[in-house]
Amino acid sequence: MAESLSKNLPKICMALAFLAAMFVASAAGAAQPEPWQMGFQPASSPVMEDINEFHNMLLVIITTITLLVLALLLYCMIRFNARSNPVPSKTSHNTLIEVIWTVAPVLILVVIAIPSFRLLYFQADLPETEMTIKATGYQWYWGYSYPDHGDFEFFANMVEDADLKPGQPRLLATDTQVVVPVDTNVRLIVTAADVIHNWAMPAFGVKMDGVPGRLNETWFRASETGIYYGQCSELCGIRHAFMPIEVHVLEQEDFDAWVKSAQDEYALNGEVPPSPLAQQTQLADARN
């Protein structure tokens, strides 16, 4: 057996190293789905940070309950099987046990409910916002308008496979992007022009339905610059899977420059220029 173990030791080490790499990659994550990812994307907003904390708390509670039930089942199987306990008990009631299995679940639900209600209130109660973006869902693309910055509007369509550039993720990249400044409270108004859509951005903890004839609102505050991806999360028709969301988070001065160029370009030809992050990516691709 020792000889067999020594022969297989390199394979075992390689397997462990592979699993460790997958775990590290999952922990590091990105603002988009990653192969072998476990858990949520890294939080990039206060709301998502609270969602992560709540999720981790629930995971501890669920794991504890599962292990307790498993231990009780194993104990009953070993202690009260026909061989160990040939004469079964005829006990029909046990006041203490009945009180415990009634009170314990109630206490557990209270422990879950209090932070749950606090999180729901934090998500739904809009703080004082510094800018507003309106997102309108169409079959099957998104339209965006910036009412606080000249009220210009543009549309974002998925980049088809044949047009993808290096670094652009398939089914997630869009031809124009939502651009917001970092560390800014953004009010997001979501509606739809035809059927129900849903504007979802996992890294921000945002998931809001767009309903025709209604204006739903939510908010987010991106805490780090970068590119973030989401998708429509409501079954909205045959191309539901092909209306992604791409958000570029910039420093305030870069955002101001983008707004100015967006206003100028939109006034000229109705097209919105790419964000500075997109421009950097395009320059890097051109050099390569």
C-alpha positions, 0 to 999 in steps of 0.5 A: 500500500505504501508503494502504491501511495508513493507512486500516486503521490505526484498525481494526488499533489497535482489534484490538490494543487488544481483544487486549491487553484480553483478555490483561489480563483473562485475566491478572487472572482471577477465582475463576471461569471468565472469557470468553476466559480463558487459563491457570489461575485466579489461585492462592489457595493454596500448592498452586496457586501450586506448580502454576502454577510447575510448569505454567510450567516445563513450558510452557518445556520443551515450547516449546523441544522443539517449536521445536528439532524444527521447526528440525531438520525445516526444516533437513532439508527444505532441506539434504537435499532432492533439489535441494540433495543429489542424491547421498544419504548412505548413512550408517547409524549415528552414535554421537554422535547416537544417544547424544544422542537417548537421553540428552537425553530421559532428562535432560529427564524427570529435570528434570520428575520431581523437581519433579513428585514434590515437588509430589505430596508437597506435595499429598498430605502433610497439614500440621497442620490447624486445622479439618476439613470433610466434603464428601459428594457426592449426586446431584446436590448437596453436603452439608457438615458441620463436626465441629470446630464443633458438627458441624452439617450442611447441603446446597448446591444449585445456584441455578437460572437463574430464581432467580439474583440479580445477581452470581451466576454461572450454573451456579456459585452455590449456595444455601448456601456452604462458609465457611472462615477465611483463612490456615487449614489446612483438612482436607477429607474427601471421600466420596459417598453414591451414585456417585463424585463429585469435589470440585474447586476450581481456585483452591485446586489441589484435586481429590479424588474422593468414593467411596461407602464411602471417606473420601478426604482433602486440604487447602487453605489459602486465602490471600485472602478472597473467593468461589471457585467449583468444580464436581463433576469426575467424571461422576456422572449426568445432572445432573453439570454442575449440582452446583457448589461455592461457597466463601466465605473470610472473616477469622477474626472473621467466620468465628467469627460465622458459625459461631455463627449457623450453630449457632443457626440449624441448631438452630432450623430446620435452615437455615444462614445465608448468610456475611457475603459473601453478606449483603453481596451481598444488601444491595447487591442490595436497594439496587439 
